[in-house]
Amino acid sequence: MNRNLKGVLLTLALAAVAGCGGDDKGGAKPAAGAGGDAKKPAVAPAAGGAAYDAAKSTASVKFTVKWGGAKVPPVDKAISGDKFCTDAHPGAVADERFVMGDDGSLPHTFVWALDGPHKGMTGFPEPKAFVLDQKGCMYVPHVFGLRAGQTFTVKNSDGTTHNVHSHPKTNKPFNVAQSAAGQNEFSFAQKERAIPFVCDIHSWMGAVAFVLDHPFFGTTDAAGTVSISGLPAGKYKFKVWHEGMTADKKDGVEMDVEVELKDGEAATKEVTLK
């Protein structure tokens, strides 16, 4: 290679370096995520939704849930095989699915905000401690709600051995034996509806858990009522769910209820399932 050609190539190389080398005077800089600061993500995380403001979330709804179909007679579940349990419930115990008031009021009904201004919000208050008890050879409460990721306790208040066995479809199941006075902590990572709990030792024992990503849910009491408070104003769709009472409703009986709330409003809704 002659001296002139070498000089031309050297000149071109120096020009290329000058054109590509960035500086603080306007030179080109590395693209984000492509040779930039290794501590920064290549793609910025998505921004969260609006922050929940408890001071401005002052609306509430009280639901009263009743059964509107034909009168369902009570059903008993036989108790046998464990003296502690038979002493607690001589002969039988009421099947919670069929428990209702004389006026048709439905306890054990789960109600939650399915859609509304809470969707996508962040910064909800931390959930209160929750305990699922095994008392009198029954799960108490029978239907309950949890927050995704919430740690909760299952304890045995009975003088006999129980077994805590969850059957989720999305979350990780657990299956733990508990001696008298025993307790364990568990959590479900993801949202899921109607997770069955059973005791493999006592076949009549059962419970149902719902896992949500917000705090706007509750279970009706013995009078078939539940209040959900701390709601931001706006239009909501609530889901009302009760365990199925017949073979064709084995996945439950449910209804959507729409309500529009103003700041500070205390609304009431009567719901009839059938």
ChimeraX attribute file (.defattr): number of C-alpha atoms within 10 A of each C-alpha:
attribute: neighborCount
match mode: 1-to-1
recipient: residues
	/A:1	5
	/A:2	6
	/A:3	7
	/A:4	8
	/A:5	10
	/A:6	10
	/A:7	10
	/A:8	10
	/A:9	11
	/A:10	10
	/A:11	11
	/A:12	11
	/A:13	11
	/A:14	10
	/A:15	11
	/A:16	10
	/A:17	10
	/A:18	11
	/A:19	11
	/A:20	12
	/A:21	11
	/A:22	13
	/A:23	9
	/A:24	7
	/A:25	6
	/A:26	7
	/A:27	11
	/A:28	12
	/A:29	13
	/A:30	12
	/A:31	10
	/A:32	14
	/A:33	14
	/A:34	9
	/A:35	10
	/A:36	13
	/A:37	12
	/A:38	10
	/A:39	7
	/A:40	10
	/A:41	11
	/A:42	14
	/A:43	8
	/A:44	9
	/A:45	7
	/A:46	6
	/A:47	6
	/A:48	10
	/A:49	12
	/A:50	13
	/A:51	12
	/A:52	19
	/A:53	16
	/A:54	13
	/A:55	8
	/A:56	13
	/A:57	16
	/A:58	18
	/A:59	20
	/A:60	22
	/A:61	19
	/A:62	16
	/A:63	22
	/A:64	21
	/A:65	28
	/A:66	22
	/A:67	19
	/A:68	13
	/A:69	10
	/A:70	8
	/A:71	12
	/A:72	12
	/A:73	9
	/A:74	12
	/A:75	14
	/A:76	15
	/A:77	14
	/A:78	15
	/A:79	21
	/A:80	17
	/A:81	9
	/A:82	14
	/A:83	12
	/A:84	15
	/A:85	21
	/A:86	17
	/A:87	12
	/A:88	17
	/A:89	17
	/A:90	12
	/A:91	13
	/A:92	16
	/A:93	18
	/A:94	14
	/A:95	15
	/A:96	19
	/A:97	19
	/A:98	19
	/A:99	19
	/A:100	21
	/A:101	14
	/A:102	9
	/A:103	12
	/A:104	20
	/A:105	23
	/A:106	25
	/A:107	26
	/A:108	28
	/A:109	27
	/A:110	24
	/A:111	29
	/A:112	21
	/A:113	24
	/A:114	19
	/A:115	13
	/A:116	18
	/A:117	16
	/A:118	23
	/A:119	14
	/A:120	13
	/A:121	15
	/A:122	15
	/A:123	13
	/A:124	14
	/A:125	11
	/A:126	10
	/A:127	14
	/A:128	12
	/A:129	10
	/A:130	14
	/A:131	16
	/A:132	18
	/A:133	19
	/A:134	25
	/A:135	16
	/A:136	18
	/A:137	27
	/A:138	22
	/A:139	23
	/A:140	17
	/A:141	17
	/A:142	20
	/A:143	26
	/A:144	23
	/A:145	21
	/A:146	25
	/A:147	24
	/A:148	19
	/A:149	15
	/A:150	19
	/A:151	17
	/A:152	19
	/A:153	14
	/A:154	19
	/A:155	22
	/A:156	25
	/A:157	18
	/A:158	21
	/A:159	14
	/A:160	16
	/A:161	20
	/A:162	25
	/A:163	19
	/A:164	23
	/A:165	17
	/A:166	21
	/A:167	16
	/A:168	17
	/A:169	12
	/A:170	13
	/A:171	17
	/A:172	12
	/A:173	15
	/A:174	13
	/A:175	14
	/A:176	14
	/A:177	16
	/A:178	19
	/A:179	16
	/A:180	14
	/A:181	13
	/A:182	14
	/A:183	19
	/A:184	14
	/A:185	10
	/A:186	13
	/A:187	18
	/A:188	21
	/A:189	17
	/A:190	15
	/A:191	16
	/A:192	19
	/A:193	14
	/A:194	22
	/A:195	19
	/A:196	16
	/A:197	23
	/A:198	21
	/A:199	23
	/A:200	16
	/A:201	14
	/A:202	18
	/A:203	12
	/A:204	20
	/A:205	24
	/A:206	23
	/A:207	21
	/A:208	21
	/A:209	20
	/A:210	22
	/A:211	24
	/A:212	23
	/A:213	19
	/A:214	23
	/A:215	22
	/A:216	20
	/A:217	24
	/A:218	24
	/A:219	25
	/A:220	23
	/A:221	16
	/A:222	15
	/A:223	18
	/A:224	23
	/A:225	22
	/A:226	21
	/A:227	20
	/A:228	20
	/A:229	19
	/A:230	19
	/A:231	27
	/A:232	23
	/A:233	20
	/A:234	14
	/A:235	15
	/A:236	21
	/A:237	16
	/A:238	19
	/A:239	17
	/A:240	24
	/A:241	21
	/A:242	26
	/A:243	20
	/A:244	16
	/A:245	15
	/A:246	11
	/A:247	8
	/A:248	9
	/A:249	12
	/A:250	10
	/A:251	14
	/A:252	15
	/A:253	17
	/A:254	19
	/A:255	15
	/A:256	15
	/A:257	17
	/A:258	15
	/A:259	14
	/A:260	14
	/A:261	18
	/A:262	16
	/A:263	15
	/A:264	16
	/A:265	15
	/A:266	15
	/A:267	16
	/A:268	13
	/A:269	15
	/A:270	12
	/A:271	17
	/A:272	17
	/A:273	17
	/A:274	13
